[in-house]
Amino acid sequence: MSIFNKSTGGFMDQIRCDEPDYLIWKWRPAGSQANALGRENAIRWGSSLRVRDGSVAVFVYHQKDGTCEDFIEGPYDEILKTANLPVLASVVGLAYEGGTPFQAEVYFINLAHVIQARFGVPFFDVYDPRFLDFGVPVAVRGTLTFRIKDYRQFIKLHRLDEFDLDRFKLQVRDAICRYIKAAVANAPSDLGIPVVQIERGISQIHDAVAPQVVERMSDNFGIEVSGIDISALEIDKTSEGYRQLMSVTRDVEQRTVQAQTNVNIKNLHDQQRINAENLEETLRIQREEAQRMQRLATESTNFSAFQVEKQAEVGIAGAQALGQMGANGATEMGGAGGAGGFDPAAMMAGMAVGGAVGQNVAGMMNGMMGGLGQAGTTSAPGVVPPPVPQVGYHVAVNGAATGPFAIPVLSQMLSAGTFGADSLVWKPGMAEWRRAGDVDELASVFGGSTPADMPPIPPTA
């Protein structure tokens, strides 16, 4: 489109791009033809330039020292002057003020236009690193979305006068197919994805290849990739390689499952055995602890009876030791080891036994010695008097009745700390349990005098 310029007597051009869909578009003056010499690049002085938002106009000048470029980003709508295009200041002279056209190529680059290029990688063999003898054919399909962001870098990589969008998209598709093919081929080893399950690894492969694609497309083509979508990974399941790999993999999986099952069963048996042993040991410890607690409880409940029993055993042993002192009719002091004399060693042994018993058996020893003395004065040789009657009291210990115990034994229990004035006692004939300190008959146990009404000990026959 052009309008008549009355001041110059010529036509003033409007440099603009009205194409609805473009990536790179070259402007030509009105009435010129493509590849026409001279007129194709002639721009009249005073022509206007209109650049839409999201686009950039590139002016390319050919000078003696090379090619110069000037960029005007949209939005822009003004008359062209040397002040607008700094590069023109060195090549535009006063002659142009008279309307003489100057030479420049004008290209419009659409920075807002997003290009989608579909790509497809035909079947190629992918190998499992464990079974390199079986190649499985795999095909890939997807879409690449990109746009031009750094137009200066883009111009360095591409000749604008030779740019063809279809050829450019083909170059991009070829490059993306190479990148995707390499990523899929390396996925089994790099990402650990089995070949027979590679269809399920689209997201992993996408995450691995996307950063590489973005960087390479920017470096090699000057475009910004805004999206890469791998829509499908297809395995040729009718191929011989797939069938062979499936057969081998299935055998390996079965053996692996069987081995894992055996390990699990062994672990289960071992765990059951360990649990059984632990349970058995726990029950044994609990049983022994229960028996020990029961034994301690019994001993605590019947402590006095247990003590008297042990005292009686010691007393019997002491009596036997004393009885041995007069064995074989020994009446004289004899030497050590003498057969016919009184053995001091035996006497000392008897005294040691008596000393071990201590005060706890003193009363019992006195009683036995008294019986021996009476036996020596009786008129009837060999006749032993009956034992002195002993009064027996039951003692309450931990809520249970123990005994009966004779008064001498109660004295021993008092010395041992297992009996006291507050202990409850009872004997046949008593109506109820009473404090030991309130029973007159037990006054001697606690250090009192012998009751006045105690009857005399009957003489022995």
Secondary structure, DSSP 8 states (H G I E B T S, - for coil): -EEEETTTTEEEEEE----SS-SEEEE--TT--TT-TTGGGEE-TT-EEEE-TTEEEEEEEEETTEEEEEEEESSEEEE--TTT-GGGGGT--GGGGGT--EE-EEEEEESS--EEEEEEEEEEEEEETTEEEEEEEEEEEEEEEEE---HHHHHHHS-GGG--HHHHHHHHHHHHHHHHHHHHHHHHHHT---GGGGGGGHHHHHHHHHHHHHHHHHHHH--EEEEEEEEEEEE-TTSHHHHHHHHHHHHHHHHHHHHHHHHHHHHHHHHHHHHHHHHHHHHHHHHHHHHHHHHHHHHHHTHHHHHHHHHHHHHHHHHHHHHGGGGGG--SB--TT-SSSB-HHHHHHHHHHHHHHGGGGHHHHHHHHHHHHHHHH-SSTT---------EEEEEETTEEEEEEEHHHHHHHHHHTS--TTSEEE-TT-SS-EEGGG-GGGTTTTT----TT--------
